[in-house]
């Protein structure tokens, strides 16, 4: 572990390699699991604002799940998540012509309908951030469904932090990321 500002960062971010391989995994992280994507409190307001523009991109079954459960759910720990469809698929999941799971929110963003890309937890994956009172823990989450992404990352020699540059800057800022790059350079000597 190393510290950057008020974050404690796992060495895995600079030591492990990762590049999403949607052709191989088909977006399994959006359709496999027992909880929805974690949402920040600020994202709840954003979801309410953008939903009318996201709605046309949703599958019928996803829309029904959202109508029944709400734009987000709250778990037993008081944390907010995207609703699930039949306890598995994120309600915001759509599929392309190759049957790859995509995000309706991100599709609305890609089509220029909204300026919010997608929930930060999705953008940061496979990194998970846990906020504590004095610091934030920044950890790499290894999940078997991402083994193809690990293989591709090794082939292309792309460390986790470089793959997630845009998302890490979105969460922590440009200066933080520049410091992470320096740490990575010194760590890998």
C-alpha positions as CSV (number, residue, x, y, z in Angstrom):
1,X,0.0,0.0,0.0
2,X,1.1,3.6,-0.5
3,X,-0.5,6.9,0.3
4,X,-1.4,9.7,-2.0
5,X,-3.0,12.6,-0.2
6,X,-5.9,11.2,1.8
7,X,-6.0,7.9,-0.1
8,X,-4.4,4.6,0.7
9,X,-3.8,2.9,-2.7
10,X,-3.1,-0.8,-3.3
11,X,0.0,-1.7,-5.1
12,X,-2.2,-3.9,-7.4
13,X,-3.1,-0.8,-9.3
14,X,0.4,-0.5,-10.6
15,X,1.4,-4.1,-10.5
16,X,-1.6,-5.9,-12.2
17,X,-2.6,-5.5,-15.8
18,X,-6.2,-5.0,-17.0
19,X,-8.0,-4.1,-20.2
20,X,-11.7,-4.8,-20.5
21,X,-12.4,-7.5,-23.2
22,X,-16.1,-7.2,-23.9
23,X,-15.9,-9.6,-26.8
24,X,-14.8,-12.3,-24.4
25,X,-16.8,-11.5,-21.2
26,X,-19.9,-10.0,-22.9
27,X,-20.2,-7.4,-20.1
28,X,-20.7,-10.0,-17.4
29,X,-20.0,-7.5,-14.6
30,X,-23.3,-5.8,-15.5
31,X,-25.3,-9.0,-15.5
32,X,-23.6,-11.2,-12.9
33,X,-23.7,-10.5,-9.2
34,X,-25.9,-10.2,-6.2
35,X,-26.1,-6.4,-5.9
36,X,-26.5,-3.4,-8.1
37,X,-23.7,-0.9,-8.9
38,X,-22.9,1.2,-5.9
39,X,-24.1,4.8,-6.3
40,X,-22.8,8.0,-4.7
41,X,-25.3,10.3,-3.0
42,X,-24.7,13.0,-5.6
43,X,-25.5,10.4,-8.3
44,X,-29.1,9.9,-7.0
45,X,-30.0,13.5,-7.9
46,X,-28.3,13.1,-11.3
47,X,-30.3,9.9,-12.0
48,X,-33.5,11.7,-11.3
49,X,-32.5,14.5,-13.6
50,X,-31.3,12.4,-16.5
51,X,-33.8,9.6,-16.3
52,X,-36.3,11.0,-18.9
53,X,-33.4,11.0,-21.5
54,X,-32.1,7.6,-20.4
55,X,-35.6,5.9,-20.5
56,X,-35.8,5.5,-24.3
57,X,-32.6,3.5,-24.2
58,X,-33.9,1.0,-21.6
59,X,-35.1,-2.5,-22.3
60,X,-38.8,-3.1,-21.4
61,X,-37.9,-5.5,-18.5
62,X,-35.3,-3.0,-17.2
63,X,-37.9,-0.2,-17.3
64,X,-40.4,-2.4,-15.4
65,X,-37.8,-3.2,-12.7
66,X,-37.1,0.6,-12.3
67,X,-40.8,1.4,-12.2
68,X,-41.2,-1.2,-9.4
69,X,-38.0,-0.6,-7.4
70,X,-37.2,3.0,-8.2
71,X,-34.3,4.6,-10.0
72,X,-32.0,3.1,-7.2
73,X,-32.4,0.9,-4.2
74,X,-30.9,1.2,-0.7
75,X,-29.3,-1.9,0.9
76,X,-29.4,-2.9,4.6
77,X,-26.2,-0.8,5.2
78,X,-27.9,2.3,3.9
79,X,-25.8,2.3,0.7
80,X,-27.5,3.1,-2.7
81,X,-27.3,0.8,-5.7
82,X,-28.8,0.4,-9.1
83,X,-31.9,-1.8,-9.1
84,X,-31.6,-5.4,-10.4
85,X,-33.7,-7.4,-12.8
86,X,-34.5,-10.8,-11.4
87,X,-31.7,-10.5,-8.8
88,X,-28.9,-10.5,-11.5
89,X,-28.9,-8.0,-14.4
90,X,-28.6,-4.3,-13.6
91,X,-31.9,-2.7,-14.6
92,X,-30.0,-0.2,-16.7
93,X,-28.4,-3.0,-18.9
94,X,-29.1,-3.1,-22.6
95,X,-27.5,-5.4,-25.2
96,X,-25.9,-4.7,-28.5
97,X,-26.2,-6.8,-31.7
98,X,-23.4,-9.1,-30.4
99,X,-25.4,-9.7,-27.2
100,X,-22.8,-7.7,-25.2
101,X,-24.2,-6.0,-22.1
102,X,-23.9,-2.3,-22.2
103,X,-25.2,0.6,-20.0
104,X,-28.3,2.5,-21.1
105,X,-27.0,5.5,-19.2
106,X,-23.7,5.4,-21.1
107,X,-25.5,4.9,-24.4
108,X,-27.5,8.0,-23.7
109,X,-24.2,9.8,-23.0
110,X,-22.6,8.4,-26.1
111,X,-25.6,9.6,-28.2
112,X,-25.1,13.1,-26.8
113,X,-28.4,13.1,-24.8
114,X,-26.8,13.6,-21.4
115,X,-23.4,14.7,-20.0
116,X,-23.2,12.1,-17.2
117,X,-21.2,9.1,-18.5
118,X,-22.3,6.4,-16.0
119,X,-22.1,5.7,-12.3
120,X,-18.6,6.3,-11.0
121,X,-18.4,2.8,-9.5
122,X,-19.0,1.4,-13.0
123,X,-16.5,3.7,-14.6
124,X,-13.8,2.8,-12.0
125,X,-14.3,-1.0,-12.1
126,X,-12.2,-3.1,-11.3
127,X,-11.1,-0.5,-8.7
128,X,-13.3,-0.1,-5.7
129,X,-13.1,2.9,-3.4
130,X,-14.1,2.7,0.2
131,X,-14.4,6.0,2.0
132,X,-13.5,6.2,5.7
133,X,-13.6,9.3,7.9
134,X,-9.9,10.1,7.5
135,X,-9.0,8.5,4.1
136,X,-10.3,6.6,1.1
137,X,-9.0,3.0,0.4
138,X,-8.4,2.4,-3.3
139,X,-8.3,-1.3,-4.1
140,X,-8.2,-3.5,-7.1
141,X,-11.1,-6.0,-7.0
142,X,-10.2,-9.3,-8.7
143,X,-13.3,-11.1,-10.0
144,X,-13.1,-14.4,-12.0
145,X,-15.3,-13.0,-14.7
146,X,-12.6,-10.5,-15.6
147,X,-9.9,-13.1,-16.3
148,X,-10.0,-12.3,-20.0
149,X,-9.4,-8.6,-19.1
150,X,-6.4,-9.6,-17.0
151,X,-5.1,-11.7,-19.9
152,X,-5.6,-8.9,-22.4
153,X,-4.0,-6.4,-20.0
154,X,-0.9,-8.6,-19.7
155,X,-0.7,-9.0,-23.5
156,X,-0.9,-5.3,-24.0
157,X,1.2,-4.5,-20.9
158,X,-1.4,-2.0,-19.5
159,X,-1.5,-1.6,-15.8
160,X,-4.8,-1.2,-14.0
161,X,-4.2,2.5,-13.2
162,X,-3.5,3.4,-16.9
163,X,-6.6,1.6,-18.1
164,X,-8.6,3.6,-15.6
165,X,-6.9,6.9,-16.1
166,X,-10.1,8.8,-17.1
167,X,-12.1,7.3,-14.2
168,X,-9.4,7.9,-11.6
169,X,-9.1,11.5,-12.7
170,X,-12.8,11.9,-12.5
171,X,-12.8,10.6,-8.9
172,X,-9.5,12.0,-7.5
173,X,-8.4,14.8,-9.9
174,X,-5.5,15.3,-12.4
175,X,-2.9,16.1,-9.7
176,X,-3.7,12.9,-7.8
177,X,-3.3,10.9,-10.9
178,X,0.0,12.5,-11.8
179,X,1.3,11.6,-8.3
180,X,0.1,8.0,-8.9
181,X,2.0,7.9,-12.1
182,X,5.2,9.0,-10.2
183,X,4.6,6.4,-7.6
184,X,4.1,3.7,-10.3
185,X,7.3,4.8,-12.1
186,X,9.4,4.6,-8.8
187,X,7.6,1.4,-7.7
188,X,8.4,-0.5,-11.0
189,X,12.1,0.4,-11.1
